[in-house]
Amino acid sequence: MAGELAFPVIIFLISAGSVVFFGIRLAIYGDALASLTGWGRLFVGSVLVALATSLPELSTNTPPCA
């Protein structure tokens, strides 16, 4: 039973670590973008979060090129 769960747990931990790592990087770059452009941090953060959360849906809902 433990052997069957080992691979999914490893994949989950790698995925969770990736989400945390890239979320931190997205926040750092969002702050830098807001300070360089003069836009507010709230505006830049909202746009980046909206784009980042809609990308998986965009990639799964686009029809394949024929």
PyMOL Python script that loads the backbone (N, CA, C, O; Angstrom):
from pymol import cmd

cmd.read_pdbstr("""\
ATOM      1  N   MET A   1       0.826  -1.192   0.000  1.00  0.00           N
ATOM      2  CA  MET A   1       0.000   0.000   0.000  1.00  0.00           C
ATOM      3  C   MET A   1       0.870   1.256   0.000  1.00  0.00           C
ATOM      4  O   MET A   1       0.572   2.213  -0.714  1.00  0.00           O
ATOM      5  N   ALA A   2       1.934   1.261   0.787  1.00  0.00           N
ATOM      6  CA  ALA A   2       2.791   2.446   0.859  1.00  0.00           C
ATOM      7  C   ALA A   2       3.552   2.638  -0.438  1.00  0.00           C
ATOM      8  O   ALA A   2       3.827   3.773  -0.826  1.00  0.00           O
ATOM      9  N   GLY A   3       3.896   1.556  -1.116  1.00  0.00           N
ATOM     10  CA  GLY A   3       4.605   1.648  -2.384  1.00  0.00           C
ATOM     11  C   GLY A   3       3.763   2.266  -3.478  1.00  0.00           C
ATOM     12  O   GLY A   3       4.287   2.941  -4.364  1.00  0.00           O
ATOM     13  N   GLU A   4       2.441   2.037  -3.422  1.00  0.00           N
ATOM     14  CA  GLU A   4       1.538   2.598  -4.426  1.00  0.00           C
ATOM     15  C   GLU A   4       1.408   4.104  -4.274  1.00  0.00           C
ATOM     16  O   GLU A   4       1.190   4.805  -5.262  1.00  0.00           O
ATOM     17  N   LEU A   5       1.535   4.610  -3.069  1.00  0.00           N
ATOM     18  CA  LEU A   5       1.374   6.041  -2.815  1.00  0.00           C
ATOM     19  C   LEU A   5       2.668   6.831  -2.920  1.00  0.00           C
ATOM     20  O   LEU A   5       2.635   8.062  -2.922  1.00  0.00           O
ATOM     21  N   ALA A   6       3.781   6.167  -3.005  1.00  0.00           N
ATOM     22  CA  ALA A   6       5.060   6.876  -3.000  1.00  0.00           C
ATOM     23  C   ALA A   6       5.206   7.804  -4.194  1.00  0.00           C
ATOM     24  O   ALA A   6       5.559   8.971  -4.021  1.00  0.00           O
ATOM     25  N   PHE A   7       4.944   7.319  -5.393  1.00  0.00           N
ATOM     26  CA  PHE A   7       5.100   8.142  -6.589  1.00  0.00           C
ATOM     27  C   PHE A   7       4.137   9.338  -6.614  1.00  0.00           C
ATOM     28  O   PHE A   7       4.585  10.453  -6.883  1.00  0.00           O
ATOM     29  N   PRO A   8       2.824   9.155  -6.344  1.00  0.00           N
ATOM     30  CA  PRO A   8       1.930  10.322  -6.321  1.00  0.00           C
ATOM     31  C   PRO A   8       2.301  11.351  -5.248  1.00  0.00           C
ATOM     32  O   PRO A   8       2.154  12.552  -5.470  1.00  0.00           O
ATOM     33  N   VAL A   9       2.776  10.897  -4.101  1.00  0.00           N
ATOM     34  CA  VAL A   9       3.165  11.826  -3.046  1.00  0.00           C
ATOM     35  C   VAL A   9       4.396  12.621  -3.471  1.00  0.00           C
ATOM     36  O   VAL A   9       4.474  13.821  -3.207  1.00  0.00           O
ATOM     37  N   ILE A  10       5.349  11.977  -4.118  1.00  0.00           N
ATOM     38  CA  ILE A  10       6.537  12.679  -4.604  1.00  0.00           C
ATOM     39  C   ILE A  10       6.152  13.713  -5.649  1.00  0.00           C
ATOM     40  O   ILE A  10       6.639  14.843  -5.613  1.00  0.00           O
ATOM     41  N   ILE A  11       5.280  13.339  -6.579  1.00  0.00           N
ATOM     42  CA  ILE A  11       4.818  14.280  -7.607  1.00  0.00           C
ATOM     43  C   ILE A  11       4.091  15.458  -6.964  1.00  0.00           C
ATOM     44  O   ILE A  11       4.284  16.604  -7.369  1.00  0.00           O
ATOM     45  N   PHE A  12       3.258  15.179  -5.965  1.00  0.00           N
ATOM     46  CA  PHE A  12       2.544  16.252  -5.282  1.00  0.00           C
ATOM     47  C   PHE A  12       3.510  17.197  -4.582  1.00  0.00           C
ATOM     48  O   PHE A  12       3.343  18.414  -4.664  1.00  0.00           O
ATOM     49  N   LEU A  13       4.513  16.666  -3.900  1.00  0.00           N
ATOM     50  CA  LEU A  13       5.467  17.513  -3.190  1.00  0.00           C
ATOM     51  C   LEU A  13       6.287  18.368  -4.158  1.00  0.00           C
ATOM     52  O   LEU A  13       6.568  19.530  -3.869  1.00  0.00           O
ATOM     53  N   ILE A  14       6.665  17.808  -5.291  1.00  0.00           N
ATOM     54  CA  ILE A  14       7.386  18.585  -6.297  1.00  0.00           C
ATOM     55  C   ILE A  14       6.492  19.686  -6.852  1.00  0.00           C
ATOM     56  O   ILE A  14       6.938  20.819  -7.032  1.00  0.00           O
ATOM     57  N   SER A  15       5.236  19.360  -7.122  1.00  0.00           N
ATOM     58  CA  SER A  15       4.294  20.355  -7.640  1.00  0.00           C
ATOM     59  C   SER A  15       4.039  21.462  -6.620  1.00  0.00           C
ATOM     60  O   SER A  15       4.004  22.639  -6.979  1.00  0.00           O
ATOM     61  N   ALA A  16       3.863  21.097  -5.361  1.00  0.00           N
ATOM     62  CA  ALA A  16       3.625  22.094  -4.321  1.00  0.00           C
ATOM     63  C   ALA A  16       4.840  23.001  -4.152  1.00  0.00           C
ATOM     64  O   ALA A  16       4.693  24.214  -4.004  1.00  0.00           O
ATOM     65  N   GLY A  17       6.023  22.427  -4.173  1.00  0.00           N
ATOM     66  CA  GLY A  17       7.240  23.231  -4.087  1.00  0.00           C
ATOM     67  C   GLY A  17       7.379  24.179  -5.267  1.00  0.00           C
ATOM     68  O   GLY A  17       7.815  25.319  -5.105  1.00  0.00           O
ATOM     69  N   SER A  18       7.011  23.714  -6.448  1.00  0.00           N
ATOM     70  CA  SER A  18       7.069  24.569  -7.639  1.00  0.00           C
ATOM     71  C   SER A  18       6.103  25.731  -7.534  1.00  0.00           C
ATOM     72  O   SER A  18       6.445  26.860  -7.885  1.00  0.00           O
ATOM     73  N   VAL A  19       4.907  25.466  -7.058  1.00  0.00           N
ATOM     74  CA  VAL A  19       3.916  26.535  -6.907  1.00  0.00           C
ATOM     75  C   VAL A  19       4.409  27.593  -5.926  1.00  0.00           C
ATOM     76  O   VAL A  19       4.271  28.790  -6.182  1.00  0.00           O
ATOM     77  N   VAL A  20       4.974  27.165  -4.821  1.00  0.00           N
ATOM     78  CA  VAL A  20       5.486  28.112  -3.829  1.00  0.00           C
ATOM     79  C   VAL A  20       6.654  28.910  -4.410  1.00  0.00           C
ATOM     80  O   VAL A  20       6.691  30.134  -4.281  1.00  0.00           O
ATOM     81  N   PHE A  21       7.601  28.232  -5.044  1.00  0.00           N
ATOM     82  CA  PHE A  21       8.768  28.903  -5.604  1.00  0.00           C
ATOM     83  C   PHE A  21       8.368  29.935  -6.653  1.00  0.00           C
ATOM     84  O   PHE A  21       8.811  31.083  -6.601  1.00  0.00           O
ATOM     85  N   PHE A  22       7.532  29.529  -7.602  1.00  0.00           N
ATOM     86  CA  PHE A  22       7.161  30.447  -8.671  1.00  0.00           C
ATOM     87  C   PHE A  22       6.205  31.534  -8.189  1.00  0.00           C
ATOM     88  O   PHE A  22       6.180  32.624  -8.760  1.00  0.00           O
ATOM     89  N   GLY A  23       5.430  31.262  -7.165  1.00  0.00           N
ATOM     90  CA  GLY A  23       4.589  32.306  -6.578  1.00  0.00           C
ATOM     91  C   GLY A  23       5.423  33.396  -5.929  1.00  0.00           C
ATOM     92  O   GLY A  23       5.110  34.580  -6.051  1.00  0.00           O
ATOM     93  N   ILE A  24       6.483  33.000  -5.241  1.00  0.00           N
ATOM     94  CA  ILE A  24       7.390  33.981  -4.634  1.00  0.00           C
ATOM     95  C   ILE A  24       8.076  34.805  -5.714  1.00  0.00           C
ATOM     96  O   ILE A  24       8.178  36.027  -5.602  1.00  0.00           O
ATOM     97  N   ARG A  25       8.551  34.127  -6.770  1.00  0.00           N
ATOM     98  CA  ARG A  25       9.212  34.848  -7.869  1.00  0.00           C
ATOM     99  C   ARG A  25       8.239  35.803  -8.555  1.00  0.00           C
ATOM    100  O   ARG A  25       8.624  36.912  -8.925  1.00  0.00           O
ATOM    101  N   LEU A  26       6.986  35.390  -8.730  1.00  0.00           N
ATOM    102  CA  LEU A  26       5.977  36.247  -9.351  1.00  0.00           C
ATOM    103  C   LEU A  26       5.733  37.487  -8.507  1.00  0.00           C
ATOM    104  O   LEU A  26       5.573  38.578  -9.054  1.00  0.00           O
ATOM    105  N   ALA A  27       5.700  37.346  -7.194  1.00  0.00           N
ATOM    106  CA  ALA A  27       5.515  38.492  -6.313  1.00  0.00           C
ATOM    107  C   ALA A  27       6.700  39.445  -6.373  1.00  0.00           C
ATOM    108  O   ALA A  27       6.516  40.662  -6.381  1.00  0.00           O
ATOM    109  N   ILE A  28       7.921  38.900  -6.417  1.00  0.00           N
ATOM    110  CA  ILE A  28       9.117  39.744  -6.491  1.00  0.00           C
ATOM    111  C   ILE A  28       9.133  40.531  -7.795  1.00  0.00           C
ATOM    112  O   ILE A  28       9.374  41.738  -7.799  1.00  0.00           O
ATOM    113  N   TYR A  29       8.875  39.837  -8.903  1.00  0.00           N
ATOM    114  CA  TYR A  29       8.880  40.520 -10.191  1.00  0.00           C
ATOM    115  C   TYR A  29       7.708  41.491 -10.326  1.00  0.00           C
ATOM    116  O   TYR A  29       7.823  42.511 -11.005  1.00  0.00           O
ATOM    117  N   GLY A  30       6.598  41.182  -9.691  1.00  0.00           N
ATOM    118  CA  GLY A  30       5.463  42.110  -9.700  1.00  0.00           C
ATOM    119  C   GLY A  30       5.787  43.397  -8.970  1.00  0.00           C
ATOM    120  O   GLY A  30       5.428  44.478  -9.436  1.00  0.00           O
ATOM    121  N   ASP A  31       6.455  43.303  -7.840  1.00  0.00           N
ATOM    122  CA  ASP A  31       6.881  44.500  -7.109  1.00  0.00           C
ATOM    123  C   ASP A  31       7.875  45.319  -7.927  1.00  0.00           C
ATOM    124  O   ASP A  31       7.794  46.547  -7.962  1.00  0.00           O
ATOM    125  N   ALA A  32       8.805  44.641  -8.580  1.00  0.00           N
ATOM    126  CA  ALA A  32       9.780  45.353  -9.412  1.00  0.00           C
ATOM    127  C   ALA A  32       9.093  46.037 -10.588  1.00  0.00           C
ATOM    128  O   ALA A  32       9.424  47.175 -10.920  1.00  0.00           O
ATOM    129  N   LEU A  33       8.152  45.364 -11.213  1.00  0.00           N
ATOM    130  CA  LEU A  33       7.422  45.948 -12.333  1.00  0.00           C
ATOM    131  C   LEU A  33       6.607  47.151 -11.892  1.00  0.00           C
ATOM    132  O   LEU A  33       6.539  48.153 -12.604  1.00  0.00           O
ATOM    133  N   ALA A  34       5.992  47.061 -10.730  1.00  0.00           N
ATOM    134  CA  ALA A  34       5.200  48.183 -10.226  1.00  0.00           C
ATOM    135  C   ALA A  34       6.087  49.387  -9.927  1.00  0.00           C
ATOM    136  O   ALA A  34       5.694  50.522 -10.198  1.00  0.00           O
ATOM    137  N   SER A  35       7.252  49.163  -9.383  1.00  0.00           N
ATOM    138  CA  SER A  35       8.124  50.298  -9.069  1.00  0.00           C
ATOM    139  C   SER A  35       8.753  50.892 -10.327  1.00  0.00           C
ATOM    140  O   SER A  35       8.979  52.100 -10.386  1.00  0.00           O
ATOM    141  N   LEU A  36       9.040  50.066 -11.330  1.00  0.00           N
ATOM    142  CA  LEU A  36       9.638  50.577 -12.565  1.00  0.00           C
ATOM    143  C   LEU A  36       8.633  51.339 -13.424  1.00  0.00           C
ATOM    144  O   LEU A  36       8.990  52.342 -14.043  1.00  0.00           O
ATOM    145  N   THR A  37       7.408  50.889 -13.470  1.00  0.00           N
ATOM    146  CA  THR A  37       6.411  51.522 -14.332  1.00  0.00           C
ATOM    147  C   THR A  37       5.669  52.654 -13.650  1.00  0.00           C
ATOM    148  O   THR A  37       5.078  53.503 -14.317  1.00  0.00           O
ATOM    149  N   GLY A  38       5.694  52.674 -12.324  1.00  0.00           N
ATOM    150  CA  GLY A  38       4.955  53.698 -11.600  1.00  0.00           C
ATOM    151  C   GLY A  38       3.499  53.325 -11.352  1.00  0.00           C
ATOM    152  O   GLY A  38       2.741  54.105 -10.776  1.00  0.00           O
ATOM    153  N   TRP A  39       3.112  52.133 -11.789  1.00  0.00           N
ATOM    154  CA  TRP A  39       1.760  51.673 -11.510  1.00  0.00           C
ATOM    155  C   TRP A  39       1.698  51.225 -10.059  1.00  0.00           C
ATOM    156  O   TRP A  39       2.729  50.970  -9.438  1.00  0.00           O
ATOM    157  N   GLY A  40       0.519  51.133  -9.536  1.00  0.00           N
ATOM    158  CA  GLY A  40       0.374  50.680  -8.155  1.00  0.00           C
ATOM    159  C   GLY A  40       0.650  49.198  -8.003  1.00  0.00           C
ATOM    160  O   GLY A  40       0.449  48.412  -8.928  1.00  0.00           O
ATOM    161  N   ARG A  41       1.111  48.834  -6.823  1.00  0.00           N
ATOM    162  CA  ARG A  41       1.393  47.425  -6.547  1.00  0.00           C
ATOM    163  C   ARG A  41       0.113  46.595  -6.572  1.00  0.00           C
ATOM    164  O   ARG A  41       0.131  45.432  -6.976  1.00  0.00           O
ATOM    165  N   LEU A  42      -0.995  47.193  -6.140  1.00  0.00           N
ATOM    166  CA  LEU A  42      -2.264  46.470  -6.153  1.00  0.00           C
ATOM    167  C   LEU A  42      -2.697  46.169  -7.577  1.00  0.00           C
ATOM    168  O   LEU A  42      -3.160  45.066  -7.866  1.00  0.00           O
ATOM    169  N   PHE A  43      -2.551  47.146  -8.471  1.00  0.00           N
ATOM    170  CA  PHE A  43      -2.942  46.952  -9.866  1.00  0.00           C
ATOM    171  C   PHE A  43      -2.082  45.882 -10.530  1.00  0.00           C
ATOM    172  O   PHE A  43      -2.605  44.969 -11.169  1.00  0.00           O
ATOM    173  N   VAL A  44      -0.776  45.993 -10.379  1.00  0.00           N
ATOM    174  CA  VAL A  44       0.131  45.023 -11.000  1.00  0.00           C
ATOM    175  C   VAL A  44      -0.105  43.630 -10.413  1.00  0.00           C
ATOM    176  O   VAL A  44      -0.137  42.644 -11.149  1.00  0.00           O
ATOM    177  N   GLY A  45      -0.266  43.548  -9.117  1.00  0.00           N
ATOM    178  CA  GLY A  45      -0.527  42.258  -8.494  1.00  0.00           C
ATOM    179  C   GLY A  45      -1.828  41.640  -8.968  1.00  0.00           C
ATOM    180  O   GLY A  45      -1.896  40.431  -9.190  1.00  0.00           O
ATOM    181  N   SER A  46      -2.862  42.457  -9.127  1.00  0.00           N
ATOM    182  CA  SER A  46      -4.147  41.942  -9.609  1.00  0.00           C
ATOM    183  C   SER A  46      -4.039  41.430 -11.034  1.00  0.00           C
ATOM    184  O   SER A  46      -4.590  40.381 -11.367  1.00  0.00           O
ATOM    185  N   VAL A  47      -3.331  42.169 -11.874  1.00  0.00           N
ATOM    186  CA  VAL A  47      -3.173  41.745 -13.269  1.00  0.00           C
ATOM    187  C   VAL A  47      -2.346  40.466 -13.342  1.00  0.00           C
ATOM    188  O   VAL A  47      -2.707  39.543 -14.072  1.00  0.00           O
ATOM    189  N   LEU A  48      -1.240  40.394 -12.596  1.00  0.00           N
ATOM    190  CA  LEU A  48      -0.402  39.200 -12.633  1.00  0.00           C
ATOM    191  C   LEU A  48      -1.130  37.981 -12.074  1.00  0.00           C
ATOM    192  O   LEU A  48      -1.013  36.883 -12.617  1.00  0.00           O
ATOM    193  N   VAL A  49      -1.874  38.170 -11.000  1.00  0.00           N
ATOM    194  CA  VAL A  49      -2.617  37.049 -10.428  1.00  0.00           C
ATOM    195  C   VAL A  49      -3.709  36.595 -11.393  1.00  0.00           C
ATOM    196  O   VAL A  49      -3.937  35.396 -11.553  1.00  0.00           O
ATOM    197  N   ALA A  50      -4.379  37.542 -12.033  1.00  0.00           N
ATOM    198  CA  ALA A  50      -5.415  37.176 -13.000  1.00  0.00           C
ATOM    199  C   ALA A  50      -4.821  36.414 -14.173  1.00  0.00           C
ATOM    200  O   ALA A  50      -5.392  35.421 -14.624  1.00  0.00           O
ATOM    201  N   LEU A  51      -3.680  36.872 -14.669  1.00  0.00           N
ATOM    202  CA  LEU A  51      -3.034  36.167 -15.789  1.00  0.00           C
ATOM    203  C   LEU A  51      -2.526  34.796 -15.363  1.00  0.00           C
ATOM    204  O   LEU A  51      -2.705  33.814 -16.084  1.00  0.00           O
ATOM    205  N   ALA A  52      -1.901  34.726 -14.209  1.00  0.00           N
ATOM    206  CA  ALA A  52      -1.323  33.462 -13.762  1.00  0.00           C
ATOM    207  C   ALA A  52      -2.391  32.416 -13.478  1.00  0.00           C
ATOM    208  O   ALA A  52      -2.168  31.229 -13.713  1.00  0.00           O
ATOM    209  N   THR A  53      -3.541  32.837 -12.979  1.00  0.00           N
ATOM    210  CA  THR A  53      -4.579  31.862 -12.667  1.00  0.00           C
ATOM    211  C   THR A  53      -5.391  31.459 -13.890  1.00  0.00           C
ATOM    212  O   THR A  53      -6.028  30.406 -13.879  1.00  0.00           O
ATOM    213  N   SER A  54      -5.385  32.269 -14.945  1.00  0.00           N
ATOM    214  CA  SER A  54      -6.156  31.904 -16.126  1.00  0.00           C
ATOM    215  C   SER A  54      -5.334  31.150 -17.164  1.00  0.00           C
ATOM    216  O   SER A  54      -5.912  30.609 -18.107  1.00  0.00           O
ATOM    217  N   LEU A  55      -4.009  31.091 -17.032  1.00  0.00           N
ATOM    218  CA  LEU A  55      -3.187  30.389 -18.018  1.00  0.00           C
ATOM    219  C   LEU A  55      -3.497  28.896 -18.129  1.00  0.00           C
ATOM    220  O   LEU A  55      -3.554  28.388 -19.249  1.00  0.00           O
ATOM    221  N   PRO A  56      -3.699  28.167 -17.033  1.00  0.00           N
ATOM    222  CA  PRO A  56      -4.039  26.747 -17.207  1.00  0.00           C
ATOM    223  C   PRO A  56      -5.350  26.543 -17.954  1.00  0.00           C
ATOM    224  O   PRO A  56      -5.461  25.620 -18.761  1.00  0.00           O
ATOM    225  N   GLU A  57      -6.343  27.387 -17.698  1.00  0.00           N
ATOM    226  CA  GLU A  57      -7.614  27.270 -18.406  1.00  0.00           C
ATOM    227  C   GLU A  57      -7.440  27.601 -19.882  1.00  0.00           C
ATOM    228  O   GLU A  57      -8.050  26.967 -20.744  1.00  0.00           O
ATOM    229  N   LEU A  58      -6.614  28.586 -20.168  1.00  0.00           N
ATOM    230  CA  LEU A  58      -6.363  28.964 -21.551  1.00  0.00           C
ATOM    231  C   LEU A  58      -5.695  27.825 -22.304  1.00  0.00           C
ATOM    232  O   LEU A  58      -6.051  27.541 -23.448  1.00  0.00           O
ATOM    233  N   SER A  59      -4.741  27.179 -21.677  1.00  0.00           N
ATOM    234  CA  SER A  59      -4.024  26.110 -22.365  1.00  0.00           C
ATOM    235  C   SER A  59      -4.879  24.869 -22.561  1.00  0.00           C
ATOM    236  O   SER A  59      -4.656  24.128 -23.519  1.00  0.00           O
ATOM    237  N   THR A  60      -5.840  24.618 -21.700  1.00  0.00           N
ATOM    238  CA  THR A  60      -6.689  23.436 -21.862  1.00  0.00           C
ATOM    239  C   THR A  60      -7.903  23.703 -22.730  1.00  0.00           C
ATOM    240  O   THR A  60      -8.502  22.760 -23.248  1.00  0.00           O
ATOM    241  N   ASN A  61      -8.286  24.967 -22.903  1.00  0.00           N
ATOM    242  CA  ASN A  61      -9.488  25.270 -23.680  1.00  0.00           C
ATOM    243  C   ASN A  61      -9.207  25.689 -25.118  1.00  0.00           C
ATOM    244  O   ASN A  61     -10.147  25.849 -25.896  1.00  0.00           O
ATOM    245  N   THR A  62      -7.969  25.867 -25.486  1.00  0.00           N
ATOM    246  CA  THR A  62      -7.682  26.248 -26.869  1.00  0.00           C
ATOM    247  C   THR A  62      -7.761  25.011 -27.755  1.00  0.00           C
ATOM    248  O   THR A  62      -7.260  23.945 -27.398  1.00  0.00           O
ATOM    249  N   PRO A  63      -8.394  25.165 -28.910  1.00  0.00           N
ATOM    250  CA  PRO A  63      -8.507  24.010 -29.799  1.00  0.00           C
ATOM    251  C   PRO A  63      -7.160  23.720 -30.464  1.00  0.00           C
ATOM    252  O   PRO A  63      -6.368  24.632 -30.700  1.00  0.00           O
ATOM    253  N   PRO A  64      -6.915  22.472 -30.757  1.00  0.00           N
ATOM    254  CA  PRO A  64      -5.648  22.143 -31.414  1.00  0.00           C
ATOM    255  C   PRO A  64      -5.630  22.667 -32.841  1.00  0.00           C
ATOM    256  O   PRO A  64      -6.665  22.735 -33.504  1.00  0.00           O
ATOM    257  N   CYS A  65      -4.468  23.030 -33.298  1.00  0.00           N
ATOM    258  CA  CYS A  65      -4.316  23.505 -34.676  1.00  0.00           C
ATOM    259  C   CYS A  65      -4.382  22.308 -35.609  1.00  0.00           C
ATOM    260  O   CYS A  65      -3.720  21.291 -35.400  1.00  0.00           O
ATOM    261  N   ALA A  66      -5.190  22.456 -36.632  1.00  0.00           N
ATOM    262  CA  ALA A  66      -5.344  21.325 -37.557  1.00  0.00           C
ATOM    263  C   ALA A  66      -4.576  21.529 -38.828  1.00  0.00           C
ATOM    264  O   ALA A  66      -4.601  20.669 -39.709  1.00  0.00           O
TER     265      ALA A  66
END
""", "prot")
cmd.dss("prot")
cmd.show_as("cartoon", "prot")
cmd.util.cbc("prot")
cmd.orient("prot")
